[in-house]
Amino acid sequence: MVDRFWRKNGYRMRAVNSHVDAPAMYAETKDGFVVSLIVADKGQVHFDVNSPCVSYSEVAAPTSQATAPLDPEAEFIPRPNIHSDFWSAEAPEVGVTSGR
Protein backbone atom coordinates (compact mmCIF):
# COMPACT_ATOMS: atom_id res chain seq x y z
CA MET A 1 0.00 0.00 0.00
CA VAL A 2 2.83 2.40 0.83
CA ASP A 3 4.57 1.57 -2.46
CA ARG A 4 1.39 2.38 -4.43
CA PHE A 5 0.88 5.63 -2.53
CA TRP A 6 4.47 6.79 -2.97
CA ARG A 7 4.48 5.98 -6.70
CA LYS A 8 1.09 7.66 -7.20
CA ASN A 9 2.49 10.81 -5.60
CA GLY A 10 5.57 10.93 -7.83
CA TYR A 11 8.16 9.39 -5.52
CA ARG A 12 11.04 7.69 -7.38
CA MET A 13 11.68 4.27 -5.89
CA ARG A 14 15.38 3.81 -5.12
CA ALA A 15 15.20 0.27 -3.75
CA VAL A 16 12.75 -2.30 -2.42
CA ASN A 17 13.84 -5.11 -0.13
CA SER A 18 11.17 -7.83 -0.12
CA HIS A 19 12.78 -9.86 2.67
CA VAL A 20 10.12 -11.86 4.54
CA ASP A 21 11.32 -10.87 8.03
CA ALA A 22 12.61 -7.34 7.37
CA PRO A 23 11.05 -5.69 4.31
CA ALA A 24 12.14 -2.15 3.45
CA MET A 25 11.49 0.54 0.85
CA TYR A 26 13.57 3.55 -0.09
CA ALA A 27 12.28 6.40 -2.29
CA GLU A 28 13.02 9.99 -3.24
CA THR A 29 10.46 12.79 -3.46
CA LYS A 30 10.29 15.32 -6.29
CA ASP A 31 11.98 17.93 -4.07
CA GLY A 32 14.89 15.72 -3.03
CA PHE A 33 13.80 14.23 0.30
CA VAL A 34 14.80 10.58 0.72
CA VAL A 35 12.30 8.49 2.66
CA SER A 36 12.59 4.96 3.95
CA LEU A 37 10.14 2.58 5.56
CA ILE A 38 11.65 -0.44 7.30
CA VAL A 39 9.80 -3.18 9.17
CA ALA A 40 12.21 -4.64 11.69
CA ASP A 41 12.18 -7.23 14.47
CA LYS A 42 8.71 -8.17 15.74
CA GLY A 43 6.99 -5.67 13.44
CA GLN A 44 8.71 -2.53 14.68
CA VAL A 45 8.30 0.04 11.91
CA HIS A 46 10.91 2.70 11.22
CA PHE A 47 10.10 5.69 9.01
CA ASP A 48 13.04 7.95 8.21
CA VAL A 49 13.31 11.11 6.15
CA ASN A 50 16.57 12.66 4.99
CA SER A 51 16.28 16.21 3.74
CA PRO A 52 18.16 17.70 0.83
CA CYS A 53 20.99 20.10 1.71
CA VAL A 54 19.99 22.46 4.50
CA SER A 55 21.74 24.89 6.80
CA TYR A 56 22.71 23.77 10.30
CA SER A 57 20.44 25.06 13.05
CA GLU A 58 20.19 24.56 16.81
CA VAL A 59 17.44 22.31 18.13
CA ALA A 60 15.55 23.47 21.21
CA ALA A 61 15.27 21.21 24.25
CA PRO A 62 11.93 19.41 24.73
CA THR A 63 9.27 21.56 26.37
CA SER A 64 7.41 18.65 28.01
CA GLN A 65 8.19 15.34 29.65
CA ALA A 66 7.58 12.02 27.91
CA THR A 67 4.10 10.65 28.58
CA ALA A 68 4.86 6.92 28.38
CA PRO A 69 5.45 5.31 31.79
CA LEU A 70 8.83 3.62 32.09
CA ASP A 71 10.14 1.61 34.98
CA PRO A 72 13.22 3.51 36.25
CA GLU A 73 15.03 0.19 36.64
CA ALA A 74 14.23 -1.00 33.10
CA GLU A 75 17.27 -1.76 30.97
CA PHE A 76 15.41 -1.33 27.66
CA ILE A 77 12.35 0.56 26.53
CA PRO A 78 9.56 -2.04 26.27
CA ARG A 79 8.10 -2.94 22.88
CA PRO A 80 4.63 -1.58 22.08
CA ASN A 81 1.88 -4.02 22.93
CA ILE A 82 -1.04 -2.60 20.95
CA HIS A 83 -2.59 -4.86 18.29
CA SER A 84 -3.98 -3.42 15.06
CA ASP A 85 -6.05 -5.64 12.76
CA PHE A 86 -5.09 -3.40 9.84
CA TRP A 87 -1.30 -3.33 10.36
CA SER A 88 -1.18 -6.96 11.48
CA ALA A 89 -3.06 -8.29 8.43
CA GLU A 90 -1.38 -11.09 6.49
CA ALA A 91 -1.99 -9.34 3.13
CA PRO A 92 -2.81 -5.73 2.22
CA GLU A 93 -6.36 -4.92 1.14
CA VAL A 94 -6.37 -3.96 -2.51
CA GLY A 95 -8.05 -0.68 -3.35
CA VAL A 96 -8.19 0.62 0.22
CA THR A 97 -7.53 4.33 0.42
CA SER A 98 -7.19 6.64 3.35
CA GLY A 99 -9.38 9.73 3.59
CA ARG A 100 -6.35 11.73 4.73
Residue pairs with C-beta under 8 A, 6 or more apart in sequence:
1 92
1 93
1 96
2 25
2 37
3 13
3 16
3 25
6 13
6 25
6 27
6 35
7 13
10 29
10 30
11 27
11 28
11 29
11 30
11 35
12 27
12 28
13 25
13 26
13 27
14 26
14 27
14 28
14 34
15 24
15 25
15 26
16 24
16 25
16 26
17 23
17 24
17 25
22 38
22 39
22 40
22 41
23 38
23 39
24 36
24 37
24 38
24 39
25 36
25 37
25 38
26 34
26 35
26 36
27 34
27 35
27 36
28 34
28 35
29 35
31 52
32 51
32 52
33 49
33 50
33 51
33 52
34 49
34 50
35 47
35 48
35 49
35 50
36 46
36 47
36 48
37 45
37 46
37 47
38 45
38 46
38 48
39 45
39 46
40 46
42 79
43 87
43 88
44 79
44 80
45 87
70 77
70 78
